[in-house]
Amino acid sequence: MENDVEKTHITKLSGKLNDLDKKLEELKAKAASSAGTVKAEYEKTINELRGKRKEVEEKLQKLKTASGEGWKELKKGTKKAIDSMSKSIDNAIRKFKK
């Protein structure tokens, strides 16, 4: 059974993932309105980000069922994966704003 700290942390990470999903949707919309090489670059980046997103979701699901020391380790790994995805999305947004 999750304690309040664990529930709060999972809720916080889920919220971050939802925010990243919104940014990913913005990139998808920009890709749809692009053409040629730019569209291909968008699509490649989006596919990479989808892979990272899947990894984050899997870690988050494992975190929800973990306990004790396993929970602490998964918490670190999940946060690291979300931070990595966030950085990748921000980099993609900056890249395509040029």
N, C-alpha and C positions, 0 to 999 in steps of 0.2 A: 504494500500500500504506500502510495506516495505521501510524503509529508508536505506541509504548506510551502516550504522553501523549494522543494522539487517541483511542485505544481506551478509555483510562480515562475521558476526558471523555464520550465517547459512552455508555459504561456508566452513568456517573453521571446523565446526562440521561435515559437510558432508565429508570433507577430512579425518578427524580423523576416521570416521566410515569406509571409504574405506580402510584405513591403517589396521584397525582391521579386516576387512574382509579378507585381504591378510594373516594376521597371522592365522586366523581361517582356511583358505584354507591349510596352511602349516600343521596345526594340523590334518586336514582331510587326507592329504597325508600320514602323519606318521601313522595314524590309519590304513589306507588301507594296509600299508606294515608291520603291526604288527600282532601278533597272540595271541590267548589265553586270559589270564587275562589282559595283557597289552592292547590288542585291546579293550576289554570290558571297561576298565577304560577310554581309549581315547574316545570311543563312548559315554559313560555317560557324560564325561566332555564336549564334543562337543554339545550334546543335551542341556545341561545347558546353554552353551554359545549361542546357537541358540535362546533360550528363552530370554536371555538378549539382544541379537541383535534385536529381534523383538520389544522388549520394547523400545529400543533406536530409532528404525525406526519410531515407532508410535509417540513418543515424538517429533522427528524431524519434522514429517509431521504436527503435531499440531502447532509447533513453526512457521512453514511457514505461517500459516493462522491467528496467534494470533496478538494482538496489545496491546499497552498500558501496564498497570500493569500485565495483563495476559501474555504478551510476556515476561516480566521480570521474572515472576515466572516459566514459561515454560523453559526459557533459563537456569535458575539454575537447574531445574530438568533434563533437557536434558544433560547438562554438567556433572552432578552427575552420570547419567546413563552411559554415555560414559566412564567416569573415572572408574566406577565400572567394566564395561566390559573389559576395558584395563587392569586393575589390575588382573582380573580373567584370562584373556588370558596369561598375563605374568607369573602368578603363575602356570598355566597349562604347559607352555613351560618349566619353571624351573623344575617342577615335573617330566616331562617326559624325561628331559635331564639326569636324574640320572641313 
